[in-house]
């Protein structure tokens, strides 16, 4: 589970963006910025976990 944390965060951020499109939340910047930050955190986490192992 710990190895896949970065991938889970990336997928969660992408799902948030997809849901925002279908739920008509595209105009709310805080929602999109939150999803972007989760994706970036997932990428950084994935890189850090990959370098450790």
C-alpha positions as CSV (number, residue, x, y, z in Angstrom):
1,X,0.0,0.0,0.0
2,X,2.8,2.4,0.9
3,X,4.5,1.9,-2.5
4,X,1.4,2.8,-4.4
5,X,0.5,5.9,-2.4
6,X,1.8,8.2,-5.2
7,X,-0.2,6.5,-7.8
8,X,-3.3,6.6,-5.6
9,X,-2.9,10.3,-5.2
10,X,-2.5,10.9,-8.9
11,X,-5.6,8.8,-9.7
12,X,-7.6,10.6,-6.9
13,X,-6.6,14.0,-8.4
14,X,-7.6,12.9,-11.9
15,X,-10.9,11.6,-10.6
16,X,-11.6,14.9,-8.9
17,X,-11.0,16.7,-12.2
18,X,-13.3,14.3,-14.1
19,X,-16.0,14.7,-11.4
20,X,-15.7,18.5,-11.6
21,X,-16.3,18.4,-15.3
22,X,-19.4,16.3,-15.1
23,X,-20.7,18.1,-11.9
24,X,-20.2,21.5,-13.5
25,X,-17.6,22.6,-11.0
26,X,-15.1,23.7,-13.6
27,X,-15.6,27.4,-12.8
28,X,-14.6,26.9,-9.2
29,X,-10.8,27.5,-9.1
30,X,-10.3,26.2,-5.6
31,X,-11.6,22.8,-6.6
32,X,-9.3,22.5,-9.6
33,X,-6.3,23.9,-7.8
34,X,-6.9,21.3,-5.0
35,X,-7.0,18.5,-7.6
36,X,-3.8,19.9,-9.2
37,X,-2.0,20.0,-5.9
38,X,-3.0,16.4,-5.1
39,X,-1.7,15.3,-8.5
40,X,1.6,17.1,-7.9
41,X,1.9,15.7,-4.4
42,X,1.3,12.2,-5.9
43,X,4.0,12.7,-8.5
44,X,6.5,13.9,-5.9
45,X,5.5,11.0,-3.5
46,X,5.9,8.5,-6.3
47,X,9.4,9.8,-7.2
48,X,10.5,9.8,-3.5
49,X,9.2,6.2,-2.9
50,X,10.8,5.0,-6.1
51,X,14.2,6.5,-5.2
52,X,14.0,4.9,-1.7
53,X,13.6,1.4,-3.0
